[in-house]
Amino acid sequence: MIKMYTDASTKNNPGPSGVGIVISNENRYNQLSFPLEGNLSNHEAEFEALLKGLTYLIEHQLNHETLMMYTDSKLLASAIKKNYVKKDIFKSYLLLIQEKLSYFPLFFIQWIPESHNKGADHLAKQALQKVISKK
């Protein structure tokens, strides 16, 4: 089983954003940090974090195991579980995520409190600082 923790950090809201991802299984431990382009809301950045993580797993052929995704975004966890978002702005994100998830044999998503997502949070803040320092 692969475990993936994702988080986003946004300055102002909307504003510059970064995402952090921690991926682990019995053979690996990856920490990823991605600055994002443009001004995003925190919710948009949370969707971007999951997309970046799924893309990484597929590109590195790590999509043949059960995937357990963890997020501290209740909106994101609910959207994936229910396969539904109310606001139009999130519908394209959900479609892209559904497409990526089709590459996995089995997947689950679980909301966790921020205090249990410190690794991804720290990486997201590092990515945000990279964005801010470029301006």
N, CA, C and O atoms as a GROMACS GRO file, in nm:
protein
  540
    1MET      N    1   0.084  -0.118   0.000
    1MET     CA    2   0.000   0.000   0.000
    1MET      C    3   0.088   0.124   0.000
    1MET      O    4   0.188   0.132   0.071
    2ILE      N    5   0.049   0.220  -0.080
    2ILE     CA    6   0.118   0.349  -0.083
    2ILE      C    7   0.036   0.449  -0.003
    2ILE      O    8  -0.086   0.458  -0.019
    3LYS      N    9   0.103   0.523   0.083
    3LYS     CA   10   0.039   0.630   0.158
    3LYS      C   11   0.087   0.762   0.101
    3LYS      O   12   0.206   0.782   0.078
    4MET      N   13  -0.008   0.853   0.078
    4MET     CA   14   0.026   0.985   0.026
    4MET      C   15  -0.044   1.091   0.109
    4MET      O   16  -0.166   1.092   0.123
    5TYR      N   17   0.037   1.181   0.165
    5TYR     CA   18  -0.013   1.294   0.242
    5TYR      C   19   0.005   1.419   0.157
    5TYR      O   20   0.113   1.442   0.104
    6THR      N   21  -0.100   1.500   0.144
    6THR     CA   22  -0.090   1.623   0.065
    6THR      C   23  -0.136   1.742   0.146
    6THR      O   24  -0.222   1.730   0.234
    7ASP      N   25  -0.079   1.858   0.114
    7ASP     CA   26  -0.122   1.982   0.178
    7ASP      C   27  -0.085   2.099   0.088
    7ASP      O   28  -0.001   2.087  -0.001
    8ALA      N   29  -0.151   2.212   0.113
    8ALA     CA   30  -0.125   2.334   0.038
    8ALA      C   31  -0.106   2.449   0.136
    8ALA      O   32  -0.156   2.446   0.249
    9SER      N   33  -0.033   2.549   0.091
    9SER     CA   34  -0.014   2.670   0.168
    9SER      C   35  -0.034   2.788   0.075
    9SER      O   36   0.024   2.794  -0.034
   10THR      N   37  -0.117   2.882   0.118
   10THR     CA   38  -0.149   2.998   0.036
   10THR      C   39  -0.132   3.125   0.118
   10THR      O   40  -0.174   3.132   0.233
   11LYS      N   41  -0.070   3.226   0.058
   11LYS     CA   42  -0.057   3.355   0.126
   11LYS      C   43  -0.168   3.445   0.072
   11LYS      O   44  -0.185   3.460  -0.048
   12ASN      N   45  -0.240   3.505   0.165
   12ASN     CA   46  -0.364   3.576   0.132
   12ASN      C   47  -0.460   3.469   0.080
   12ASN      O   48  -0.426   3.352   0.087
   13ASN      N   49  -0.570   3.499   0.032
   13ASN     CA   50  -0.660   3.394  -0.016
   13ASN      C   51  -0.765   3.456  -0.106
   13ASN      O   52  -0.867   3.503  -0.055
   14PRO      N   53  -0.745   3.458  -0.235
   14PRO     CA   54  -0.642   3.387  -0.312
   14PRO      C   55  -0.508   3.458  -0.311
   14PRO      O   56  -0.496   3.576  -0.274
   15GLY      N   57  -0.407   3.384  -0.351
   15GLY     CA   58  -0.273   3.438  -0.355
   15GLY      C   59  -0.175   3.335  -0.402
   15GLY      O   60  -0.214   3.228  -0.448
   16PRO      N   61  -0.045   3.365  -0.390
   16PRO     CA   62   0.057   3.268  -0.428
   16PRO      C   63   0.046   3.144  -0.339
   16PRO      O   64   0.008   3.153  -0.222
   17SER      N   65   0.078   3.029  -0.398
   17SER     CA   66   0.058   2.902  -0.327
   17SER      C   67   0.170   2.804  -0.355
   17SER      O   68   0.240   2.813  -0.455
   18GLY      N   69   0.183   2.709  -0.264
   18GLY     CA   70   0.274   2.597  -0.282
   18GLY      C   71   0.210   2.472  -0.226
   18GLY      O   72   0.120   2.480  -0.142
   19VAL      N   73   0.256   2.358  -0.272
   19VAL     CA   74   0.202   2.231  -0.222
   19VAL      C   75   0.314   2.141  -0.174
   19VAL      O   76   0.427   2.147  -0.222
   20GLY      N   77   0.279   2.057  -0.078
   20GLY     CA   78   0.371   1.959  -0.024
   20GLY      C   79   0.308   1.821  -0.027
   20GLY      O   80   0.188   1.805  -0.004
   21ILE      N   81   0.391   1.722  -0.056
   21ILE     CA   82   0.344   1.584  -0.070
   21ILE      C   83   0.445   1.491  -0.005
   21ILE      O   84   0.566   1.503  -0.027
   22VAL      N   85   0.396   1.398   0.076
   22VAL     CA   86   0.479   1.294   0.134
   22VAL      C   87   0.424   1.161   0.085
   22VAL      O   88   0.305   1.132   0.102
   23ILE      N   89   0.510   1.080   0.024
   23ILE     CA   90   0.471   0.950  -0.030
   23ILE      C   91   0.556   0.843   0.038
   23ILE      O   92   0.678   0.856   0.047
   24SER      N   93   0.490   0.738   0.085
   24SER     CA   94   0.566   0.631   0.150
   24SER      C   95   0.500   0.496   0.129
   24SER      O   96   0.379   0.484   0.116
   25ASN      N   97   0.584   0.396   0.127
   25ASN     CA   98   0.543   0.256   0.139
   25ASN      C   99   0.661   0.184   0.205
   25ASN      O  100   0.751   0.249   0.258
   26GLU      N  101   0.661   0.051   0.203
   26GLU     CA  102   0.768  -0.019   0.274
   26GLU      C  103   0.905   0.003   0.211
   26GLU      O  104   1.007  -0.021   0.277
   27ASN      N  105   0.911   0.048   0.085
   27ASN     CA  106   1.039   0.063   0.016
   27ASN      C  107   1.081   0.207  -0.013
   27ASN      O  108   1.190   0.230  -0.065
   28ARG      N  109   0.996   0.303   0.020
   28ARG     CA  110   1.029   0.440  -0.021
   28ARG      C  111   0.971   0.542   0.074
   28ARG      O  112   0.876   0.518   0.148
   29TYR      N  113   1.035   0.660   0.069
   29TYR     CA  114   0.986   0.777   0.142
   29TYR      C  115   1.028   0.898   0.060
   29TYR      O  116   1.145   0.933   0.055
   30ASN      N  117   0.931   0.962  -0.004
   30ASN     CA  118   0.959   1.078  -0.088
   30ASN      C  119   0.892   1.201  -0.028
   30ASN      O  120   0.778   1.196   0.017
   31GLN      N  121   0.966   1.312  -0.030
   31GLN     CA  122   0.911   1.441   0.009
   31GLN      C  123   0.917   1.531  -0.112
   31GLN      O  124   1.025   1.553  -0.168
   32LEU      N  125   0.803   1.584  -0.153
   32LEU     CA  126   0.794   1.667  -0.272
   32LEU      C  127   0.738   1.804  -0.236
   32LEU      O  128   0.648   1.816  -0.153
   33SER      N  129   0.792   1.905  -0.301
   33SER     CA  130   0.750   2.042  -0.276
   33SER      C  131   0.740   2.114  -0.410
   33SER      O  132   0.838   2.120  -0.484
   34PHE      N  133   0.623   2.168  -0.440
   34PHE     CA  134   0.600   2.233  -0.569
   34PHE      C  135   0.542   2.373  -0.552
   34PHE      O  136   0.433   2.387  -0.497
   35PRO      N  137   0.613   2.476  -0.597
   35PRO     CA  138   0.552   2.609  -0.605
   35PRO      C  139   0.446   2.607  -0.716
   35PRO      O  140   0.465   2.540  -0.818
   36LEU      N  141   0.337   2.678  -0.696
   36LEU     CA  142   0.231   2.684  -0.797
   36LEU      C  143   0.230   2.819  -0.866
   36LEU      O  144   0.271   2.920  -0.809
   37GLU      N  145   0.184   2.820  -0.989
   37GLU     CA  146   0.177   2.943  -1.067
   37GLU      C  147   0.044   3.013  -1.043
   37GLU      O  148  -0.057   2.948  -1.018
   38GLY      N  149   0.045   3.145  -1.050
   38GLY     CA  150  -0.078   3.222  -1.040
   38GLY      C  151  -0.126   3.237  -0.897
   38GLY      O  152  -0.062   3.192  -0.803
   39ASN      N  153  -0.241   3.302  -0.884
   39ASN     CA  154  -0.304   3.322  -0.754
   39ASN      C  155  -0.419   3.224  -0.740
   39ASN      O  156  -0.512   3.224  -0.820
   40LEU      N  157  -0.413   3.142  -0.637
   40LEU     CA  158  -0.514   3.040  -0.614
   40LEU      C  159  -0.575   3.057  -0.476
   40LEU      O  160  -0.513   3.113  -0.386
   41SER      N  161  -0.697   3.008  -0.461
   41SER     CA  162  -0.754   2.998  -0.327
   41SER      C  163  -0.689   2.878  -0.259
   41SER      O  164  -0.629   2.793  -0.325
   42ASN      N  165  -0.701   2.872  -0.128
   42ASN     CA  166  -0.645   2.758  -0.056
   42ASN      C  167  -0.710   2.628  -0.102
   42ASN      O  168  -0.643   2.526  -0.114
   43HIS      N  169  -0.841   2.631  -0.129
   43HIS     CA  170  -0.910   2.510  -0.175
   43HIS      C  171  -0.857   2.465  -0.311
   43HIS      O  172  -0.834   2.346  -0.333
   44GLU      N  173  -0.838   2.560  -0.402
   44GLU     CA  174  -0.782   2.524  -0.533
   44GLU      C  175  -0.644   2.462  -0.516
   44GLU      O  176  -0.612   2.363  -0.582
   45ALA      N  177  -0.563   2.519  -0.430
   45ALA     CA  178  -0.428   2.468  -0.407
   45ALA      C  179  -0.432   2.327  -0.347
   45ALA      O  180  -0.345   2.245  -0.377
   46GLU      N  181  -0.530   2.298  -0.264
   46GLU     CA  182  -0.544   2.162  -0.208
   46GLU      C  183  -0.573   2.061  -0.320
   46GLU      O  184  -0.517   1.952  -0.320
   47PHE      N  185  -0.660   2.098  -0.414
   47PHE     CA  186  -0.687   2.011  -0.529
   47PHE      C  187  -0.560   1.993  -0.612
   47PHE      O  188  -0.530   1.883  -0.657
   48GLU      N  189  -0.486   2.102  -0.632
   48GLU     CA  190  -0.360   2.096  -0.707
   48GLU      C  191  -0.260   2.002  -0.639
   48GLU      O  192  -0.188   1.928  -0.706
   49ALA      N  193  -0.256   2.005  -0.507
   49ALA     CA  194  -0.163   1.917  -0.434
   49ALA      C  195  -0.195   1.771  -0.462
   49ALA      O  196  -0.104   1.692  -0.488
   50LEU      N  197  -0.322   1.735  -0.459
   50LEU     CA  198  -0.358   1.597  -0.487
   50LEU      C  199  -0.327   1.560  -0.631
   50LEU      O  200  -0.277   1.451  -0.658
   51LEU      N  201  -0.356   1.650  -0.723
   51LEU     CA  202  -0.325   1.625  -0.865
   51LEU      C  203  -0.176   1.604  -0.886
   51LEU      O  204  -0.135   1.511  -0.957
   52LYS      N  205  -0.094   1.688  -0.826
   52LYS     CA  206   0.052   1.676  -0.840
   52LYS      C  207   0.100   1.541  -0.784
   52LYS      O  208   0.185   1.475  -0.843
   53GLY      N  209   0.045   1.502  -0.670
   53GLY     CA  210   0.084   1.375  -0.611
   53GLY      C  211   0.044   1.256  -0.697
   53GLY      O  212   0.124   1.164  -0.716
   54LEU      N  213  -0.077   1.257  -0.748
   54LEU     CA  214  -0.123   1.148  -0.835
   54LEU      C  215  -0.041   1.141  -0.962
   54LEU      O  216  -0.004   1.033  -1.008
   55THR      N  217  -0.012   1.256  -1.019
   55THR     CA  218   0.070   1.262  -1.140
   55THR      C  219   0.208   1.203  -1.115
   55THR      O  220   0.259   1.126  -1.196
   56TYR      N  221   0.268   1.239  -1.002
   56TYR     CA  222   0.399   1.186  -0.965
   56TYR      C  223   0.394   1.034  -0.955
   56TYR      O  224   0.481   0.965  -1.009
   57LEU      N  225   0.294   0.981  -0.888
   57LEU     CA  226   0.283   0.836  -0.871
   57LEU      C  227   0.270   0.765  -1.005
   57LEU      O  228   0.334   0.662  -1.028
   58ILE      N  229   0.188   0.820  -1.094
   58ILE     CA  230   0.168   0.758  -1.226
   58ILE      C  231   0.296   0.766  -1.308
   58ILE      O  232   0.337   0.667  -1.369
   59GLU      N  233   0.358   0.883  -1.311
   59GLU     CA  234   0.481   0.901  -1.390
   59GLU      C  235   0.594   0.810  -1.340
   59GLU      O  236   0.680   0.770  -1.419
   60HIS      N  237   0.595   0.777  -1.212
   60HIS     CA  238   0.699   0.691  -1.155
   60HIS      C  239   0.652   0.547  -1.140
   60HIS      O  240   0.712   0.467  -1.067
   61GLN      N  241   0.544   0.515  -1.209
   61GLN     CA  242   0.488   0.379  -1.214
   61GLN      C  243   0.465   0.322  -1.074
   61GLN      O  244   0.497   0.206  -1.046
   62LEU      N  245   0.409   0.405  -0.988
   62LEU     CA  246   0.376   0.364  -0.852
   62LEU      C  247   0.224   0.354  -0.835
   62LEU      O  248   0.170   0.382  -0.728
   63ASN      N  249   0.157   0.314  -0.942
   63ASN     CA  250   0.012   0.310  -0.941
   63ASN      C  251  -0.044   0.168  -0.946
   63ASN      O  252  -0.160   0.149  -0.984
   64HIS      N  253   0.035   0.071  -0.908
   64HIS     CA  254  -0.010  -0.068  -0.914
   64HIS      C  255  -0.044  -0.123  -0.776
   64HIS      O  256  -0.067  -0.243  -0.761
   65GLU      N  257  -0.047  -0.036  -0.677
   65GLU     CA  258  -0.080  -0.076  -0.540
   65GLU      C  259  -0.203   0.002  -0.495
   65GLU      O  260  -0.243   0.100  -0.558
   66THR      N  261  -0.260  -0.043  -0.386
   66THR     CA  262  -0.368   0.034  -0.323
   66THR      C  263  -0.310   0.167  -0.276
   66THR      O  264  -0.199   0.172  -0.223
   67LEU      N  265  -0.386   0.273  -0.296
   67LEU     CA  266  -0.343   0.407  -0.259
   67LEU      C  267  -0.429   0.458  -0.145
   67LEU      O  268  -0.552   0.459  -0.154
   68MET      N  269  -0.363   0.500  -0.038
   68MET     CA  270  -0.431   0.564   0.074
   68MET      C  271  -0.387   0.709   0.076
   68MET      O  272  -0.270   0.740   0.099
   69MET      N  273  -0.484   0.800   0.052
   69MET     CA  274  -0.455   0.943   0.047
   69MET      C  275  -0.503   1.009   0.176
   69MET      O  276  -0.611   0.980   0.226
   70TYR      N  277  -0.420   1.099   0.228
   70TYR     CA  278  -0.454   1.172   0.350
   70TYR      C  279  -0.448   1.322   0.321
   70TYR      O  280  -0.354   1.370   0.257
   71THR      N  281  -0.548   1.395   0.367
   71THR     CA  282  -0.554   1.540   0.348
   71THR      C  283  -0.618   1.604   0.470
   71THR      O  284  -0.702   1.544   0.536
   72ASP      N  285  -0.577   1.727   0.499
   72ASP     CA  286  -0.645   1.801   0.605
   72ASP      C  287  -0.751   1.896   0.549
   72ASP      O  288  -0.801   1.984   0.619
   73SER      N  289  -0.784   1.878   0.422
   73SER     CA  290  -0.890   1.956   0.357
   73SER      C  291  -1.020   1.876   0.357
   73SER      O  292  -1.032   1.776   0.285
   74LYS      N  293  -1.115   1.918   0.437
   74LYS     CA  294  -1.244   1.849   0.441
   74LYS      C  295  -1.314   1.858   0.306
   74LYS      O  296  -1.380   1.763   0.264
   75LEU      N  297  -1.301   1.972   0.239
   75LEU     CA  298  -1.364   1.989   0.108
   75LEU      C  299  -1.310   1.887   0.008
   75LEU      O  300  -1.386   1.823  -0.064
   76LEU      N  301  -1.179   1.872   0.004
   76LEU     CA  302  -1.116   1.779  -0.090
   76LEU      C  303  -1.155   1.634  -0.058
   76LEU      O  304  -1.194   1.560  -0.148
   77ALA      N  305  -1.146   1.595   0.068
   77ALA     CA  306  -1.181   1.459   0.106
   77ALA      C  307  -1.326   1.428   0.072
   77ALA      O  308  -1.358   1.322   0.019
   78SER      N  309  -1.414   1.522   0.100
   78SER     CA  310  -1.556   1.503   0.071
   78SER      C  311  -1.582   1.494  -0.079
   78SER      O  312  -1.661   1.411  -0.124
   79ALA      N  313  -1.515   1.578  -0.156
   79ALA     CA  314  -1.533   1.578  -0.303
   79ALA      C  315  -1.494   1.444  -0.363
   79ALA      O  316  -1.563   1.392  -0.451
   80ILE      N  317  -1.384   1.386  -0.316
   80ILE     CA  318  -1.338   1.258  -0.370
   80ILE      C  319  -1.431   1.146  -0.325
   80ILE      O  320  -1.468   1.060  -0.405
   81LYS      N  321  -1.469   1.145  -0.198
   81LYS     CA  322  -1.556   1.040  -0.146
   81LYS      C  323  -1.693   1.042  -0.214
   81LYS      O  324  -1.747   0.937  -0.250
   82LYS      N  325  -1.749   1.161  -0.231
   82LYS     CA  326  -1.884   1.173  -0.287
   82LYS      C  327  -1.884   1.184  -0.439
   82LYS      O  328  -1.988   1.173  -0.504
   83ASN      N  329  -1.764   1.205  -0.495
   83ASN     CA  330  -1.751   1.225  -0.640
   83ASN      C  331  -1.837   1.342  -0.686
   83ASN      O  332  -1.902   1.337  -0.790
   84TYR      N  333  -1.834   1.448  -0.604
   84TYR     CA  334  -1.921   1.563  -0.630
   84TYR      C  335  -1.862   1.689  -0.567
   84TYR      O  336  -1.808   1.685  -0.456
   85VAL      N  337  -1.873   1.799  -0.639
   85VAL     CA  338  -1.842   1.931  -0.585
   85VAL      C  339  -1.955   2.025  -0.623
   85VAL      O  340  -2.013   2.012  -0.731
   86LYS      N  341  -1.986   2.117  -0.536
   86LYS     CA  342  -2.097   2.209  -0.561
   86LYS      C  343  -2.054   2.324  -0.653
   86LYS      O  344  -2.128   2.360  -0.745
   87LYS      N  345  -1.937   2.380  -0.628
   87LYS     CA  346  -1.893   2.499  -0.702
   87LYS      C  347  -1.829   2.460  -0.835
   87LYS      O  348  -1.749   2.367  -0.842
   88ASP      N  349  -1.865   2.533  -0.938
   88ASP     CA  350  -1.813   2.507  -1.072
   88ASP      C  351  -1.661   2.511  -1.079
   88ASP      O  352  -1.599   2.436  -1.154
   89ILE      N  353  -1.601   2.600  -1.001
   89ILE     CA  354  -1.456   2.617  -1.007
   89ILE      C  355  -1.381   2.488  -0.972
   89ILE      O  356  -1.268   2.470  -1.016
   90PHE      N  357  -1.443   2.399  -0.895
   90PHE     CA  358  -1.376   2.275  -0.854
   90PHE      C  359  -1.409   2.157  -0.945
   90PHE      O  360  -1.347   2.052  -0.934
   91LYS      N  361  -1.506   2.173  -1.035
   91LYS     CA  362  -1.548   2.060  -1.119
   91LYS      C  363  -1.438   2.011  -1.212
   91LYS      O  364  -1.421   1.891  -1.231
   92SER      N  365  -1.362   2.103  -1.271
   92SER     CA  366  -1.254   2.060  -1.360
   92SER      C  367  -1.145   1.988  -1.282
   92SER      O  368  -1.086   1.892  -1.331
   93TYR      N  369  -1.118   2.034  -1.159
   93TYR     CA  370  -1.022   1.964  -1.074
   93TYR      C  371  -1.069   1.822  -1.047
   93TYR      O  372  -0.992   1.726  -1.056
   94LEU      N  373  -1.197   1.807  -1.012
   94LEU     CA  374  -1.250   1.675  -0.980
   94LEU      C  375  -1.241   1.582  -1.100
   94LEU      O  376  -1.208   1.464  -1.084
   95LEU      N  377  -1.270   1.633  -1.218
   95LEU     CA  378  -1.260   1.550  -1.339
   95LEU      C  379  -1.116   1.503  -1.362
   95LEU      O  380  -1.093   1.386  -1.395
   96LEU      N  381  -1.020   1.593  -1.346
   96LEU     CA  382  -0.879   1.556  -1.363
   96LEU      C  383  -0.836   1.453  -1.259
   96LEU      O  384  -0.763   1.358  -1.290
   97ILE      N  385  -0.881   1.470  -1.136
   97ILE     CA  386  -0.846   1.376  -1.030
   97ILE      C  387  -0.909   1.240  -1.058
   97ILE      O  388  -0.844   1.137  -1.041
   98GLN      N  389  -1.034   1.238  -1.102
   98GLN     CA  390  -1.100   1.111  -1.135
   98GLN      C  391  -1.023   1.038  -1.244
   98GLN      O  392  -1.006   0.916  -1.238
   99GLU      N  393  -0.978   1.113  -1.344
   99GLU     CA  394  -0.899   1.052  -1.452
   99GLU      C  395  -0.773   0.987  -1.397
   99GLU      O  396  -0.740   0.874  -1.432
  100LYS      N  397  -0.702   1.059  -1.310
  100LYS     CA  398  -0.578   1.006  -1.252
  100LYS      C  399  -0.606   0.885  -1.163
  100LYS      O  400  -0.530   0.788  -1.165
  101LEU      N  401  -0.713   0.890  -1.087
  101LEU     CA  402  -0.745   0.779  -0.996
  101LEU      C  403  -0.783   0.652  -1.071
  101LEU      O  404  -0.776   0.543  -1.015
  102SER      N  405  -0.824   0.665  -1.197
  102SER     CA  406  -0.859   0.547  -1.276
  102SER      C  407  -0.736   0.458  -1.302
  102SER      O  408  -0.751   0.343  -1.342
  103TYR      N  409  -0.617   0.512  -1.281
  103TYR     CA  410  -0.494   0.436  -1.299
  103TYR      C  411  -0.462   0.345  -1.179
  103TYR      O  412  -0.370   0.264  -1.186
  104PHE      N  413  -0.536   0.360  -1.072
  104PHE     CA  414  -0.509   0.285  -0.949
  104PHE      C  415  -0.613   0.174  -0.931
  104PHE      O  416  -0.731   0.195  -0.958
  105PRO      N  417  -0.568   0.055  -0.887
  105PRO     CA  418  -0.662  -0.055  -0.869
  105PRO      C  419  -0.763  -0.029  -0.756
  105PRO      O  420  -0.878  -0.073  -0.763
  106LEU      N  421  -0.719   0.041  -0.654
  106LEU     CA  422  -0.804   0.069  -0.538
  106LEU      C  423  -0.747   0.191  -0.467
  106LEU      O  424  -0.626   0.204  -0.454
  107PHE      N  425  -0.834   0.280  -0.423
  107PHE     CA  426  -0.788   0.399  -0.353
  107PHE      C  427  -0.888   0.440  -0.246
  107PHE      O  428  -1.007   0.411  -0.255
  108PHE      N  429  -0.835   0.507  -0.146
  108PHE     CA  430  -0.916   0.562  -0.037
  108PHE      C  431  -0.862   0.700  -0.006
  108PHE      O  432  -0.745   0.729  -0.027
  109ILE      N  433  -0.950   0.786   0.045
  109ILE     CA  434  -0.905   0.917   0.092
  109ILE      C  435  -0.960   0.936   0.232
  109ILE      O  436  -1.074   0.898   0.262
  110GLN      N  437  -0.879   0.995   0.318
  110GLN     CA  438  -0.920   1.017   0.455
  110GLN      C  439  -0.881   1.157   0.499
  110GLN      O  440  -0.768   1.201   0.478
  111TRP      N  441  -0.975   1.227   0.559
  111TRP     CA  442  -0.946   1.355   0.620
  111TRP      C  443  -0.871   1.328   0.751
  111TRP      O  444  -0.907   1.239   0.828
  112ILE      N  445  -0.767   1.408   0.773
  112ILE     CA  446  -0.693   1.402   0.899
  112ILE      C  447  -0.677   1.544   0.952
  112ILE      O  448  -0.677   1.639   0.874
  113PRO      N  449  -0.664   1.560   1.082
  113PRO     CA  450  -0.642   1.695   1.136
  113PRO      C  451  -0.506   1.750   1.093
  113PRO      O  452  -0.414   1.673   1.063
  114GLU      N  453  -0.496   1.881   1.089
  114GLU     CA  454  -0.369   1.945   1.050
  114GLU      C  455  -0.251   1.893   1.132
  114GLU      O  456  -0.140   1.878   1.080
  115SER      N  457  -0.275   1.864   1.257
  115SER     CA  458  -0.166   1.818   1.345
  115SER      C  459  -0.110   1.683   1.303
  115SER      O  460   0.000   1.647   1.346
  116HIS      N  461  -0.182   1.608   1.219
  116HIS     CA  462  -0.134   1.480   1.169
  116HIS      C  463  -0.077   1.490   1.027
  116HIS      O  464  -0.044   1.389   0.964
  117ASN      N  465  -0.065   1.613   0.978
  117ASN     CA  466  -0.020   1.633   0.841
  117ASN      C  467   0.099   1.730   0.836
  117ASN      O  468   0.116   1.804   0.739
  118LYS      N  469   0.180   1.727   0.939
  118LYS     CA  470   0.289   1.824   0.952
  118LYS      C  471   0.395   1.812   0.843
  118LYS      O  472   0.449   1.914   0.799
  119GLY      N  473   0.425   1.690   0.798
  119GLY     CA  474   0.528   1.673   0.695
  119GLY      C  475   0.488   1.742   0.566
  119GLY      O  476   0.567   1.818   0.510
  120ALA      N  477   0.367   1.716   0.517
  120ALA     CA  478   0.320   1.778   0.393
  120ALA      C  479   0.303   1.929   0.412
  120ALA      O  480   0.330   2.006   0.321
  121ASP      N  481   0.258   1.970   0.531
  121ASP     CA  482   0.239   2.112   0.560
  121ASP      C  483   0.373   2.186   0.552
  121ASP      O  484   0.381   2.294   0.493
  122HIS      N  485   0.476   2.129   0.611
  122HIS     CA  486   0.609   2.192   0.609
  122HIS      C  487   0.660   2.206   0.465
  122HIS      O  488   0.717   2.310   0.429
  123LEU      N  489   0.641   2.104   0.384
  123LEU     CA  490   0.684   2.108   0.244
  123LEU      C  491   0.604   2.212   0.165
  123LEU      O  492   0.660   2.282   0.080
  124ALA      N  493   0.475   2.222   0.193
  124ALA     CA  494   0.391   2.323   0.124
  124ALA      C  495   0.438   2.464   0.159
  124ALA      O  496   0.442   2.551   0.072
  125LYS      N  497   0.473   2.486   0.283
  125LYS     CA  498   0.522   2.618   0.325
  125LYS      C  499   0.657   2.650   0.260
  125LYS      O  500   0.683   2.765   0.225
  126GLN      N  501   0.741   2.548   0.243
  126GLN     CA  502   0.869   2.569   0.173
  126GLN      C  503   0.843   2.611   0.028
  126GLN      O  504   0.907   2.702  -0.024
  127ALA      N  505   0.748   2.544  -0.037
  127ALA     CA  506   0.716   2.576  -0.176
  127ALA      C  507   0.658   2.717  -0.187
  127ALA      O  508   0.690   2.790  -0.280
  128LEU      N  509   0.575   2.755  -0.092
  128LEU     CA  510   0.518   2.891  -0.091
  128LEU      C  511   0.629   2.994  -0.078
  128LEU      O  512   0.625   3.097  -0.145
  129GLN      N  513   0.726   2.968   0.008
  129GLN     CA  514   0.837   3.062   0.025
  129GLN      C  515   0.916   3.080  -0.104
  129GLN      O  516   0.966   3.189  -0.132
  130LYS      N  517   0.928   2.973  -0.182
  130LYS     CA  518   0.997   2.982  -0.312
  130LYS      C  519   0.921   3.075  -0.405
  130LYS      O  520   0.981   3.156  -0.476
  131VAL      N  521   0.788   3.065  -0.404
  131VAL     CA  522   0.706   3.152  -0.489
  131VAL      C  523   0.721   3.296  -0.446
  131VAL      O  524   0.741   3.384  -0.529
  132ILE      N  525   0.711   3.319  -0.317
  132ILE     CA  526   0.715   3.456  -0.262
  132ILE      C  527   0.853   3.520  -0.288
  132ILE      O  528   0.861   3.638  -0.320
  133SER      N  529   0.959   3.442  -0.274
  133SER     CA  530   1.094   3.498  -0.291
  133SER      C  531   1.124   3.534  -0.436
  133SER      O  532   1.214   3.614  -0.462
  134LYS      N  533   1.050   3.476  -0.532
  134LYS     CA  534   1.070   3.510  -0.672
  134LYS      C  535   1.008   3.644  -0.710
  134LYS      O  536   1.042   3.702  -0.812
  135LYS      N  537   0.916   3.691  -0.627
  135LYS     CA  538   0.844   3.815  -0.660
  135LYS      C  539   0.918   3.937  -0.616
  135LYS      O  540   0.871   4.049  -0.637
   0.00000   0.00000   0.00000
